[in-house]
Amino acid sequence: MKYKILNSDDYPQLEAMQTGIENDYVERIFHRLTSGNHRLYGLFLDNQMISMGGYSIFEERYAMLGRLRSDRRFRGNNYATKLIAHIINEAFQVNGIKWVGANTQEENKPARRVVEKLELTPLATLHGAVTKDLSSLESKAKPWNRITSHERKKQWLKEVYIRRTAIFPYEVYYSFPATKDLFKDEEVQKWSFYENATQNRVLITKYDQKKNHYLHAVYPWSDITSQSGLWETISNDYHELKEQTGADTYIWMDLTKEEVQLLPKNHNFELPSPWMLYGIDKVNYCKLK
């Protein structure tokens, strides 16, 4: 049994695995996942790859695990756990990496068992709520006021996220414990910030693209149904973005289970199985070794 960091020439090894996954996106972007800020590793038995996984680096500080694939003919032997343990150790050897995490859907019990065996701590459970229509939530209220001051934006991020090390939805599918490293000035300048009339609430909207185009709306409180003008503000930004990007454009919000329960019955959000974020920082990881 041996571990190997993969490169584009190892694609036939992935093709030979019997993962049971049809139309696997990892196969389509394999070459990209072996370069840049991405790494893939394989676990080999007699020169045959039996498990694969990797990580992506965000803002030179965070490493997010993912792309775990196992050959069905070799399951039940703890190989995936051994591989992920190796990958976590490799990630923490990268200069600057202070935190390693994993994001898996709540219904994916095999993946959850792997990260829990490795003592990654559960940090948040969030629905990736997606919609094209907020009309059932709007009340024709006045939209919130746009924040133009970069210093005011940074003040909000510090107060709401950094001081609390709160979980921040940095991208669609990718949330992290907030530190100042997560909020680079050039990125924050691209995001839109809005305050309510009493200036005690903030909304952040930003553009993201995965398979589709998204207006990623970030709201760090649970009073989503009682804040007048919140949904109108999101809807305005969504329609503005859609004019630029076209039909395959959606609103994405990361909502807790409690927030989902507050939504009216006629809401138009699609709510797949929630994502569970796990993680461990370098200090605690070193204590476990």
C-alpha positions, 0 to 999 in steps of 0.5 A: 500500500502506498500514497501518491500525489496525482498528476494529469497522467494518472487519469487512466487510474481514475477511469479504472476505478469502479466508484459507482458514480455516473457522470462524475464531475471529477472525471471532467475536471481531473486535470484542473484538480491536479494543478494550481491550488488543488491537489489530488492523492491516490492510495495504491495497492499493487499499482492499482488506485483503490481510493482517491481524495484531495484538497483545495487551498483558499486564501493561502490559509484554508484547505478544504478536503474533497473529491473522495472516491473509492473503488467498490471492490475494496470498500470496508477496509478503512482505506478511505480513512487512511487516505484522508488522514494522509491528506490532512497531514500533507495539507498541514505541511503546506506553508501557511495552512492553519485550518483543514476542513471537509464539507459533506451532505448530511445524508452522506453517512459514509463520508461523515464517518470518515471525517468523524473518525479523524476527529474533525469537529462539526462546525455548521449545518447549512442548507444550500437554498436555491431559487429564482423567485423571491416573490412569496417573501417580498412585501414591496418594502423599501430596499436597504441602503448600499454601503459605499465605504470600504472601511464600513464594510470591513467594520461589519466583517470584523464585528459580525464574523472575525471577532466571533470566528463565525462561519462565513459562506465564502463561496457557494459550497465553501464556508470557513471560520472567519479570520482577517485572511479570508477578507482580502481587500480586492475581494471585499471591494467586489462584494455589495454591502447593504444596511437596514434603516436602523443600521443594526443589520447587514446583507452581503451579496456577491457573484459566484459561478460553479456550473451555474451563475449565482447571486450569493446572498449572505445574511448572518442573522436568523430574523430573515422573515421579519426584516423589512426590505431584506428580500427586496434588496436581494431580489434587486441585485439578482435581477441586475445580475441576471440581465448580465448572465442570462437564464441559468442564474440563481439566488443561493443562500446558506440557511440553517435548519432553524431558518428554513423552518421560518420560511412560509409554506409557499416559499420557492427555495429548493432545499437539498440535504444540508451540508455539514461543515467539519474542521480542525485548526493546526494547533488542535491537530498537532495536539492529536498527533 
